[in-house]
Amino acid sequence: MSVLHTLDVRLLEALAGAHLAPADRDGALDVCDGAVDAVRSLAIAHPGRAVREVVLLMLAEETPHLDRQVRGDLARLCEVEVVRGL
């Protein structure tokens, strides 16, 4: 069993009440982790804003039935991770 990173733990907490199928939950985690990794590798002026917008767009495509508030919470967690770390 792999050790979960703090971001993944926070994301799972945010997803706990969403009642997603395991595949959808894993897809949402992959979107968030991938976006954080991608934005960190870029030299851009506002990485927090960028990751938040990317996550919102990708989650809307990956899990369209996920509540908008939950998508926003996940995007905010990714933003905090990029800017300050969790």
Jmol script that loads the backbone (N, CA, C; Angstrom):
load data "model"
ATOM      1  N   MET A   1       0.847  -1.176   0.000  1.00  0.00           N
ATOM      2  CA  MET A   1       0.000   0.000   0.000  1.00  0.00           C
ATOM      3  C   MET A   1       0.887   1.233   0.000  1.00  0.00           C
ATOM      4  N   SER A   2       0.573   2.175  -0.840  1.00  0.00           N
ATOM      5  CA  SER A   2       1.392   3.378  -0.925  1.00  0.00           C
ATOM      6  C   SER A   2       0.920   4.407   0.096  1.00  0.00           C
ATOM      7  N   VAL A   3       1.840   5.243   0.481  1.00  0.00           N
ATOM      8  CA  VAL A   3       1.527   6.312   1.417  1.00  0.00           C
ATOM      9  C   VAL A   3       0.867   7.446   0.641  1.00  0.00           C
ATOM     10  N   LEU A   4      -0.265   7.918   1.135  1.00  0.00           N
ATOM     11  CA  LEU A   4      -0.955   9.025   0.480  1.00  0.00           C
ATOM     12  C   LEU A   4      -0.286  10.337   0.845  1.00  0.00           C
ATOM     13  N   HIS A   5      -0.161  11.211  -0.122  1.00  0.00           N
ATOM     14  CA  HIS A   5       0.359  12.545   0.131  1.00  0.00           C
ATOM     15  C   HIS A   5      -0.736  13.372   0.787  1.00  0.00           C
ATOM     16  N   THR A   6      -0.346  14.432   1.460  1.00  0.00           N
ATOM     17  CA  THR A   6      -1.312  15.285   2.149  1.00  0.00           C
ATOM     18  C   THR A   6      -2.389  15.790   1.198  1.00  0.00           C
ATOM     19  N   LEU A   7      -2.006  16.170  -0.020  1.00  0.00           N
ATOM     20  CA  LEU A   7      -2.999  16.639  -0.985  1.00  0.00           C
ATOM     21  C   LEU A   7      -4.038  15.558  -1.252  1.00  0.00           C
ATOM     22  N   ASP A   8      -3.595  14.330  -1.468  1.00  0.00           N
ATOM     23  CA  ASP A   8      -4.534  13.245  -1.745  1.00  0.00           C
ATOM     24  C   ASP A   8      -5.482  13.012  -0.572  1.00  0.00           C
ATOM     25  N   VAL A   9      -4.972  13.109   0.647  1.00  0.00           N
ATOM     26  CA  VAL A   9      -5.816  12.934   1.830  1.00  0.00           C
ATOM     27  C   VAL A   9      -6.885  14.021   1.864  1.00  0.00           C
ATOM     28  N   ARG A  10      -6.488  15.261   1.625  1.00  0.00           N
ATOM     29  CA  ARG A  10      -7.449  16.374   1.621  1.00  0.00           C
ATOM     30  C   ARG A  10      -8.462  16.225   0.484  1.00  0.00           C
ATOM     31  N   LEU A  11      -7.996  15.780  -0.664  1.00  0.00           N
ATOM     32  CA  LEU A  11      -8.907  15.579  -1.794  1.00  0.00           C
ATOM     33  C   LEU A  11      -9.926  14.485  -1.478  1.00  0.00           C
ATOM     34  N   LEU A  12      -9.459  13.399  -0.881  1.00  0.00           N
ATOM     35  CA  LEU A  12     -10.373  12.312  -0.516  1.00  0.00           C
ATOM     36  C   LEU A  12     -11.400  12.776   0.514  1.00  0.00           C
ATOM     37  N   GLU A  13     -10.975  13.618   1.449  1.00  0.00           N
ATOM     38  CA  GLU A  13     -11.920  14.171   2.424  1.00  0.00           C
ATOM     39  C   GLU A  13     -12.988  15.004   1.718  1.00  0.00           C
ATOM     40  N   ALA A  14     -12.567  15.805   0.749  1.00  0.00           N
ATOM     41  CA  ALA A  14     -13.515  16.645   0.009  1.00  0.00           C
ATOM     42  C   ALA A  14     -14.471  15.801  -0.832  1.00  0.00           C
ATOM     43  N   LEU A  15     -14.002  14.658  -1.299  1.00  0.00           N
ATOM     44  CA  LEU A  15     -14.825  13.778  -2.136  1.00  0.00           C
ATOM     45  C   LEU A  15     -15.695  12.816  -1.331  1.00  0.00           C
ATOM     46  N   ALA A  16     -15.479  12.743  -0.034  1.00  0.00           N
ATOM     47  CA  ALA A  16     -16.141  11.727   0.793  1.00  0.00           C
ATOM     48  C   ALA A  16     -17.660  11.741   0.659  1.00  0.00           C
ATOM     49  N   GLY A  17     -18.260  12.890   0.626  1.00  0.00           N
ATOM     50  CA  GLY A  17     -19.714  12.959   0.550  1.00  0.00           C
ATOM     51  C   GLY A  17     -20.272  13.004  -0.855  1.00  0.00           C
ATOM     52  N   ALA A  18     -19.405  12.901  -1.846  1.00  0.00           N
ATOM     53  CA  ALA A  18     -19.844  13.050  -3.241  1.00  0.00           C
ATOM     54  C   ALA A  18     -20.482  11.789  -3.816  1.00  0.00           C
ATOM     55  N   HIS A  19     -20.312  10.653  -3.160  1.00  0.00           N
ATOM     56  CA  HIS A  19     -20.898   9.383  -3.598  1.00  0.00           C
ATOM     57  C   HIS A  19     -20.518   9.046  -5.036  1.00  0.00           C
ATOM     58  N   LEU A  20     -19.236   9.149  -5.324  1.00  0.00           N
ATOM     59  CA  LEU A  20     -18.734   8.805  -6.655  1.00  0.00           C
ATOM     60  C   LEU A  20     -18.381   7.332  -6.720  1.00  0.00           C
ATOM     61  N   ALA A  21     -18.474   6.788  -7.902  1.00  0.00           N
ATOM     62  CA  ALA A  21     -17.959   5.442  -8.136  1.00  0.00           C
ATOM     63  C   ALA A  21     -16.445   5.491  -7.960  1.00  0.00           C
ATOM     64  N   PRO A  22     -15.839   4.389  -7.533  1.00  0.00           N
ATOM     65  CA  PRO A  22     -14.388   4.402  -7.326  1.00  0.00           C
ATOM     66  C   PRO A  22     -13.602   4.871  -8.549  1.00  0.00           C
ATOM     67  N   ALA A  23     -14.036   4.495  -9.733  1.00  0.00           N
ATOM     68  CA  ALA A  23     -13.323   4.920 -10.945  1.00  0.00           C
ATOM     69  C   ALA A  23     -13.410   6.433 -11.130  1.00  0.00           C
ATOM     70  N   ASP A  24     -14.567   7.013 -10.837  1.00  0.00           N
ATOM     71  CA  ASP A  24     -14.718   8.468 -10.943  1.00  0.00           C
ATOM     72  C   ASP A  24     -13.882   9.186  -9.889  1.00  0.00           C
ATOM     73  N   ARG A  25     -13.865   8.633  -8.685  1.00  0.00           N
ATOM     74  CA  ARG A  25     -13.056   9.219  -7.610  1.00  0.00           C
ATOM     75  C   ARG A  25     -11.578   9.186  -7.992  1.00  0.00           C
ATOM     76  N   ASP A  26     -11.126   8.049  -8.500  1.00  0.00           N
ATOM     77  CA  ASP A  26      -9.729   7.935  -8.914  1.00  0.00           C
ATOM     78  C   ASP A  26      -9.417   8.880 -10.062  1.00  0.00           C
ATOM     79  N   GLY A  27     -10.365   9.049 -10.980  1.00  0.00           N
ATOM     80  CA  GLY A  27     -10.177   9.987 -12.083  1.00  0.00           C
ATOM     81  C   GLY A  27     -10.034  11.412 -11.590  1.00  0.00           C
ATOM     82  N   ALA A  28     -10.843  11.789 -10.609  1.00  0.00           N
ATOM     83  CA  ALA A  28     -10.752  13.138 -10.037  1.00  0.00           C
ATOM     84  C   ALA A  28      -9.405  13.345  -9.353  1.00  0.00           C
ATOM     85  N   LEU A  29      -8.936  12.328  -8.635  1.00  0.00           N
ATOM     86  CA  LEU A  29      -7.621  12.428  -7.990  1.00  0.00           C
ATOM     87  C   LEU A  29      -6.516  12.562  -9.032  1.00  0.00           C
ATOM     88  N   ASP A  30      -6.619  11.789 -10.106  1.00  0.00           N
ATOM     89  CA  ASP A  30      -5.618  11.862 -11.172  1.00  0.00           C
ATOM     90  C   ASP A  30      -5.594  13.243 -11.822  1.00  0.00           C
ATOM     91  N   VAL A  31      -6.779  13.811 -12.045  1.00  0.00           N
ATOM     92  CA  VAL A  31      -6.860  15.159 -12.620  1.00  0.00           C
ATOM     93  C   VAL A  31      -6.136  16.149 -11.718  1.00  0.00           C
ATOM     94  N   CYS A  32      -6.434  16.096 -10.440  1.00  0.00           N
ATOM     95  CA  CYS A  32      -5.837  17.050  -9.500  1.00  0.00           C
ATOM     96  C   CYS A  32      -4.327  16.870  -9.396  1.00  0.00           C
ATOM     97  N   ASP A  33      -3.891  15.641  -9.214  1.00  0.00           N
ATOM     98  CA  ASP A  33      -2.452  15.385  -9.099  1.00  0.00           C
ATOM     99  C   ASP A  33      -1.716  15.768 -10.377  1.00  0.00           C
ATOM    100  N   GLY A  34      -2.286  15.424 -11.518  1.00  0.00           N
ATOM    101  CA  GLY A  34      -1.658  15.752 -12.796  1.00  0.00           C
ATOM    102  C   GLY A  34      -1.568  17.243 -13.037  1.00  0.00           C
ATOM    103  N   ALA A  35      -2.625  17.958 -12.691  1.00  0.00           N
ATOM    104  CA  ALA A  35      -2.617  19.412 -12.880  1.00  0.00           C
ATOM    105  C   ALA A  35      -1.591  20.081 -11.976  1.00  0.00           C
ATOM    106  N   VAL A  36      -1.515  19.642 -10.735  1.00  0.00           N
ATOM    107  CA  VAL A  36      -0.529  20.209  -9.804  1.00  0.00           C
ATOM    108  C   VAL A  36       0.879  19.961 -10.327  1.00  0.00           C
ATOM    109  N   ASP A  37       1.170  18.744 -10.748  1.00  0.00           N
ATOM    110  CA  ASP A  37       2.501  18.425 -11.279  1.00  0.00           C
ATOM    111  C   ASP A  37       2.814  19.242 -12.527  1.00  0.00           C
ATOM    112  N   ALA A  38       1.841  19.371 -13.421  1.00  0.00           N
ATOM    113  CA  ALA A  38       2.061  20.106 -14.671  1.00  0.00           C
ATOM    114  C   ALA A  38       2.326  21.581 -14.411  1.00  0.00           C
ATOM    115  N   VAL A  39       1.530  22.193 -13.558  1.00  0.00           N
ATOM    116  CA  VAL A  39       1.693  23.625 -13.299  1.00  0.00           C
ATOM    117  C   VAL A  39       3.003  23.900 -12.572  1.00  0.00           C
ATOM    118  N   ARG A  40       3.395  23.002 -11.686  1.00  0.00           N
ATOM    119  CA  ARG A  40       4.674  23.190 -10.983  1.00  0.00           C
ATOM    120  C   ARG A  40       5.855  23.171 -11.954  1.00  0.00           C
ATOM    121  N   SER A  41       5.714  22.463 -13.053  1.00  0.00           N
ATOM    122  CA  SER A  41       6.823  22.355 -14.004  1.00  0.00           C
ATOM    123  C   SER A  41       6.912  23.557 -14.941  1.00  0.00           C
ATOM    124  N   LEU A  42       5.935  24.451 -14.878  1.00  0.00           N
ATOM    125  CA  LEU A  42       5.912  25.620 -15.756  1.00  0.00           C
ATOM    126  C   LEU A  42       6.359  26.869 -15.003  1.00  0.00           C
ATOM    127  N   ALA A  43       6.988  27.771 -15.720  1.00  0.00           N
ATOM    128  CA  ALA A  43       7.369  29.058 -15.132  1.00  0.00           C
ATOM    129  C   ALA A  43       6.312  30.079 -15.541  1.00  0.00           C
ATOM    130  N   ILE A  44       5.246  30.158 -14.748  1.00  0.00           N
ATOM    131  CA  ILE A  44       4.166  31.088 -15.067  1.00  0.00           C
ATOM    132  C   ILE A  44       3.960  32.053 -13.902  1.00  0.00           C
ATOM    133  N   ALA A  45       3.368  33.187 -14.207  1.00  0.00           N
ATOM    134  CA  ALA A  45       3.230  34.258 -13.216  1.00  0.00           C
ATOM    135  C   ALA A  45       2.269  33.904 -12.080  1.00  0.00           C
ATOM    136  N   HIS A  46       1.198  33.226 -12.367  1.00  0.00           N
ATOM    137  CA  HIS A  46       0.181  32.932 -11.357  1.00  0.00           C
ATOM    138  C   HIS A  46      -0.140  31.437 -11.342  1.00  0.00           C
ATOM    139  N   PRO A  47       0.746  30.621 -10.783  1.00  0.00           N
ATOM    140  CA  PRO A  47       0.530  29.174 -10.822  1.00  0.00           C
ATOM    141  C   PRO A  47      -0.715  28.725 -10.059  1.00  0.00           C
ATOM    142  N   GLY A  48      -1.041  29.395  -8.968  1.00  0.00           N
ATOM    143  CA  GLY A  48      -2.231  29.019  -8.207  1.00  0.00           C
ATOM    144  C   GLY A  48      -3.498  29.203  -9.012  1.00  0.00           C
ATOM    145  N   ARG A  49      -3.609  30.347  -9.630  1.00  0.00           N
ATOM    146  CA  ARG A  49      -4.786  30.631 -10.465  1.00  0.00           C
ATOM    147  C   ARG A  49      -4.844  29.658 -11.635  1.00  0.00           C
ATOM    148  N   ALA A  50      -3.691  29.388 -12.227  1.00  0.00           N
ATOM    149  CA  ALA A  50      -3.646  28.486 -13.378  1.00  0.00           C
ATOM    150  C   ALA A  50      -4.117  27.085 -13.002  1.00  0.00           C
ATOM    151  N   VAL A  51      -3.603  26.556 -11.902  1.00  0.00           N
ATOM    152  CA  VAL A  51      -3.990  25.194 -11.522  1.00  0.00           C
ATOM    153  C   VAL A  51      -5.466  25.143 -11.147  1.00  0.00           C
ATOM    154  N   ARG A  52      -5.961  26.167 -10.496  1.00  0.00           N
ATOM    155  CA  ARG A  52      -7.378  26.192 -10.130  1.00  0.00           C
ATOM    156  C   ARG A  52      -8.262  26.120 -11.381  1.00  0.00           C
ATOM    157  N   GLU A  53      -7.936  26.924 -12.378  1.00  0.00           N
ATOM    158  CA  GLU A  53      -8.742  26.946 -13.607  1.00  0.00           C
ATOM    159  C   GLU A  53      -8.624  25.638 -14.385  1.00  0.00           C
ATOM    160  N   VAL A  54      -7.420  25.099 -14.455  1.00  0.00           N
ATOM    161  CA  VAL A  54      -7.210  23.827 -15.156  1.00  0.00           C
ATOM    162  C   VAL A  54      -8.016  22.717 -14.485  1.00  0.00           C
ATOM    163  N   VAL A  55      -7.946  22.650 -13.168  1.00  0.00           N
ATOM    164  CA  VAL A  55      -8.672  21.600 -12.446  1.00  0.00           C
ATOM    165  C   VAL A  55     -10.179  21.753 -12.642  1.00  0.00           C
ATOM    166  N   LEU A  56     -10.680  22.976 -12.563  1.00  0.00           N
ATOM    167  CA  LEU A  56     -12.117  23.185 -12.774  1.00  0.00           C
ATOM    168  C   LEU A  56     -12.554  22.701 -14.157  1.00  0.00           C
ATOM    169  N   LEU A  57     -11.785  23.051 -15.172  1.00  0.00           N
ATOM    170  CA  LEU A  57     -12.132  22.641 -16.534  1.00  0.00           C
ATOM    171  C   LEU A  57     -12.026  21.131 -16.726  1.00  0.00           C
ATOM    172  N   MET A  58     -10.941  20.552 -16.224  1.00  0.00           N
ATOM    173  CA  MET A  58     -10.738  19.118 -16.419  1.00  0.00           C
ATOM    174  C   MET A  58     -11.746  18.285 -15.626  1.00  0.00           C
ATOM    175  N   LEU A  59     -12.078  18.718 -14.415  1.00  0.00           N
ATOM    176  CA  LEU A  59     -13.073  17.981 -13.638  1.00  0.00           C
ATOM    177  C   LEU A  59     -14.453  18.070 -14.281  1.00  0.00           C
ATOM    178  N   ALA A  60     -14.765  19.201 -14.881  1.00  0.00           N
ATOM    179  CA  ALA A  60     -16.046  19.334 -15.577  1.00  0.00           C
ATOM    180  C   ALA A  60     -16.141  18.337 -16.730  1.00  0.00           C
ATOM    181  N   GLU A  61     -15.016  18.050 -17.361  1.00  0.00           N
ATOM    182  CA  GLU A  61     -14.988  17.060 -18.448  1.00  0.00           C
ATOM    183  C   GLU A  61     -14.947  15.632 -17.913  1.00  0.00           C
ATOM    184  N   GLU A  62     -14.116  15.405 -16.901  1.00  0.00           N
ATOM    185  CA  GLU A  62     -13.896  14.058 -16.369  1.00  0.00           C
ATOM    186  C   GLU A  62     -15.089  13.559 -15.546  1.00  0.00           C
ATOM    187  N   THR A  63     -15.638  14.407 -14.707  1.00  0.00           N
ATOM    188  CA  THR A  63     -16.733  14.027 -13.815  1.00  0.00           C
ATOM    189  C   THR A  63     -17.824  15.099 -13.846  1.00  0.00           C
ATOM    190  N   PRO A  64     -18.562  15.190 -14.960  1.00  0.00           N
ATOM    191  CA  PRO A  64     -19.549  16.263 -15.105  1.00  0.00           C
ATOM    192  C   PRO A  64     -20.683  16.206 -14.077  1.00  0.00           C
ATOM    193  N   HIS A  65     -20.953  15.034 -13.529  1.00  0.00           N
ATOM    194  CA  HIS A  65     -22.024  14.894 -12.547  1.00  0.00           C
ATOM    195  C   HIS A  65     -21.581  15.270 -11.135  1.00  0.00           C
ATOM    196  N   LEU A  66     -20.297  15.534 -10.950  1.00  0.00           N
ATOM    197  CA  LEU A  66     -19.787  15.954  -9.643  1.00  0.00           C
ATOM    198  C   LEU A  66     -20.302  17.357  -9.339  1.00  0.00           C
ATOM    199  N   ASP A  67     -20.781  17.541  -8.137  1.00  0.00           N
ATOM    200  CA  ASP A  67     -21.336  18.826  -7.720  1.00  0.00           C
ATOM    201  C   ASP A  67     -20.340  19.961  -7.966  1.00  0.00           C
ATOM    202  N   ARG A  68     -20.854  21.068  -8.442  1.00  0.00           N
ATOM    203  CA  ARG A  68     -20.006  22.225  -8.764  1.00  0.00           C
ATOM    204  C   ARG A  68     -19.223  22.708  -7.540  1.00  0.00           C
ATOM    205  N   GLN A  69     -19.850  22.691  -6.380  1.00  0.00           N
ATOM    206  CA  GLN A  69     -19.180  23.119  -5.150  1.00  0.00           C
ATOM    207  C   GLN A  69     -18.006  22.202  -4.824  1.00  0.00           C
ATOM    208  N   VAL A  70     -18.189  20.906  -5.007  1.00  0.00           N
ATOM    209  CA  VAL A  70     -17.108  19.949  -4.740  1.00  0.00           C
ATOM    210  C   VAL A  70     -15.966  20.169  -5.731  1.00  0.00           C
ATOM    211  N   ARG A  71     -16.302  20.394  -7.003  1.00  0.00           N
ATOM    212  CA  ARG A  71     -15.249  20.698  -7.986  1.00  0.00           C
ATOM    213  C   ARG A  71     -14.479  21.943  -7.563  1.00  0.00           C
ATOM    214  N   GLY A  72     -15.183  22.946  -7.089  1.00  0.00           N
ATOM    215  CA  GLY A  72     -14.531  24.165  -6.619  1.00  0.00           C
ATOM    216  C   GLY A  72     -13.645  23.914  -5.413  1.00  0.00           C
ATOM    217  N   ASP A  73     -14.109  23.065  -4.497  1.00  0.00           N
ATOM    218  CA  ASP A  73     -13.302  22.727  -3.322  1.00  0.00           C
ATOM    219  C   ASP A  73     -12.018  22.010  -3.726  1.00  0.00           C
ATOM    220  N   LEU A  74     -12.131  21.087  -4.672  1.00  0.00           N
ATOM    221  CA  LEU A  74     -10.947  20.362  -5.142  1.00  0.00           C
ATOM    222  C   LEU A  74      -9.968  21.314  -5.827  1.00  0.00           C
ATOM    223  N   ALA A  75     -10.499  22.199  -6.648  1.00  0.00           N
ATOM    224  CA  ALA A  75      -9.642  23.165  -7.344  1.00  0.00           C
ATOM    225  C   ALA A  75      -8.938  24.074  -6.348  1.00  0.00           C
ATOM    226  N   ARG A  76      -9.638  24.481  -5.311  1.00  0.00           N
ATOM    227  CA  ARG A  76      -9.036  25.345  -4.284  1.00  0.00           C
ATOM    228  C   ARG A  76      -7.924  24.607  -3.538  1.00  0.00           C
ATOM    229  N   LEU A  77      -8.129  23.337  -3.231  1.00  0.00           N
ATOM    230  CA  LEU A  77      -7.078  22.559  -2.575  1.00  0.00           C
ATOM    231  C   LEU A  77      -5.830  22.474  -3.454  1.00  0.00           C
ATOM    232  N   CYS A  78      -6.025  22.296  -4.747  1.00  0.00           N
ATOM    233  CA  CYS A  78      -4.886  22.243  -5.666  1.00  0.00           C
ATOM    234  C   CYS A  78      -4.176  23.589  -5.716  1.00  0.00           C
ATOM    235  N   GLU A  79      -4.947  24.659  -5.702  1.00  0.00           N
ATOM    236  CA  GLU A  79      -4.364  26.001  -5.697  1.00  0.00           C
ATOM    237  C   GLU A  79      -3.503  26.210  -4.453  1.00  0.00           C
ATOM    238  N   VAL A  80      -4.027  25.836  -3.307  1.00  0.00           N
ATOM    239  CA  VAL A  80      -3.279  25.987  -2.054  1.00  0.00           C
ATOM    240  C   VAL A  80      -2.014  25.142  -2.090  1.00  0.00           C
ATOM    241  N   GLU A  81      -2.108  23.931  -2.624  1.00  0.00           N
ATOM    242  CA  GLU A  81      -0.934  23.057  -2.716  1.00  0.00           C
ATOM    243  C   GLU A  81       0.162  23.696  -3.555  1.00  0.00           C
ATOM    244  N   VAL A  82      -0.200  24.289  -4.674  1.00  0.00           N
ATOM    245  CA  VAL A  82       0.796  24.894  -5.564  1.00  0.00           C
ATOM    246  C   VAL A  82       1.410  26.144  -4.934  1.00  0.00           C
ATOM    247  N   VAL A  83       0.592  26.949  -4.281  1.00  0.00           N
ATOM    248  CA  VAL A  83       1.070  28.226  -3.747  1.00  0.00           C
ATOM    249  C   VAL A  83       1.817  28.054  -2.428  1.00  0.00           C
ATOM    250  N   ARG A  84       1.234  27.306  -1.493  1.00  0.00           N
ATOM    251  CA  ARG A  84       1.817  27.209  -0.152  1.00  0.00           C
ATOM    252  C   ARG A  84       2.260  25.817   0.235  1.00  0.00           C
ATOM    253  N   GLY A  85       1.711  24.824  -0.385  1.00  0.00           N
ATOM    254  CA  GLY A  85       1.941  23.448   0.037  1.00  0.00           C
ATOM    255  C   GLY A  85       0.977  23.089   1.157  1.00  0.00           C
ATOM    256  N   LEU A  86       0.664  21.811   1.269  1.00  0.00           N
ATOM    257  CA  LEU A  86      -0.253  21.362   2.324  1.00  0.00           C
ATOM    258  C   LEU A  86       0.497  20.597   3.384  1.00  0.00           C
TER     259      LEU A  86
END
end "model"
wireframe off; spacefill off
backbone 0.3
color backbone group
